[in-house]
């Protein structure tokens, strides 16, 4: 991430989880990660937030298209890695440890195949899991893990 990618409030996590804040599925995934990320490896920001907008712009993506989520690994380092869609999901699963790490076995599959299934779920996620009018706020206990809240 270029130096101009300033993050206004950095939590204590090592990786940044960027998600669609109005997506019911994305918010369920956030809650799952928060429950199972005992080491606090992940901080969170919605794609609709100022941080999300700025990062998407630098990555060459439109903030109006909310069809994926991203993980920025080692997001405060000088050499962060940016993963999207299925590769981002696999990264999260592996980082959560046992038994979620087993999902990482799917990493042997080619990215186009993994992303085909990711895109299929993403296409119907609002119909299947609902949509919020605004991004739900984290609980007071979770707030320190969210950027731009």
N, C-alpha and C positions, 0 to 999 in steps of 0.2 A: 504494500500500500504506500503511495507516495507520502512525502512529508506533509503535504497540504491536507491530508486526511486526518484532521484533528477530531478526537473523540472528546466531547465536552465533559463527560463524567465517566471515568473508567472504574469499573467494579474491581473485584479482586480476582476474577477469573483469568484464565490464560487464553481462552478462545472466545470468539464473538459469534453468537447465534443470531442471524438475521431472518426474520419471519414475517408473514403477512398477519398484521395485528388484528384484522377483522375476520379472519378465517377460523371457524370453529375447530377444524382439524388441527391447524397450526397451534392454536391455544391449548388444545388437549396435549399435543406433543410437548409444548413448553412445560406444562404442569408435570408431565411424565419425567422429563429431563430434570426439572427442579427436584422432584422426589428422589430420583435415583442418582443424582450427581452429588454424592456425599462429600467429595473433595472440593466442590465449588469450582470446577474447571471452566464452566461456561458462564459468560455474561450474555445478556440479551438486549436486542434492540429491534423494534419493528421496522419493516421496510418503509412505512409511512412516516417515520420519525426523521428529524433533520439529519441524524447520523446515517440512517438507512438511505435517504435520498442522495446524500453526498457520496456515499460509498458506491451506490448503484451507478451514479453518473460517472464516477471514475472507472468503473468496470465496463462502461459502455452499454449499460442497460437502462431502460426507461423505468422510472419509479411508478409509472402508470400501469405497467404490466407486472402483476403480482402473482406470477405463475410458479414461482419457485422460492426456495429458501437457500440461504448461503451460510457457510461456516467460514469464518476467517480465523485460521489457526495461528496461534502466537500473534494475535492482532496488535500487540503493543511493541513487537520486535521490529527490527529494521528489515526483516525478510519474512513477512507473513505469507501464509498460503491461503488461497481462496478456493473453496470447493463449493459446488452447487448440486442441486437435485439429489440424485441417488448417491453420489460419492459423498456429499455432505451428510446424508442420513447414515451411511455406513461409518463415517468418521465418528459421528456422535455415538452410535451403538458401541463401537470399539472402545471409545473413551469412557463409557459408563461401566466397563468391566463386566465381570461374570454376573448373570448368564447372558446379558445383552451382547457381549462380545461375540457370541456365536453367530449373530447376524452378519458379522464381518466376513464370514465364509462366502457370502455372495459377491465379494470383491473380485473373485476369480472370473466373474461374468464380464463381458465387454460393456463398456459404458453406454453405447447406444441401446443395448438391450435393457439395461437397468433403467435408463432414462425413459424408454418407451413406457415401462410400467409406472414409473414416477409420474410422467405426463398424463397417463390415463387416469390415475387417482386425482391429480391436480385439476384436471378438466371438470370433474364432477364433485369436487370437495365441498363447494358451497351447498349443492343440492343434498349431499349425503350427510354433512356435518354441521350445516348452518353457517350463518354469517352474522357478525355483530355490526351495529351501526357505528360504533367507535371501538377503539382498541381497549379491551378490558385492562383495568389497572391491577398491578401486582399487589399482593398483601403487604402490610408493613414489614413483615419478616423477610419478604422476597425483594423488596424495593432496592436494596443495595446491589442486587445482581442485574438490574435493568438500567440501561443507558437512556438518557432523554426522557426520564419520567419526572 
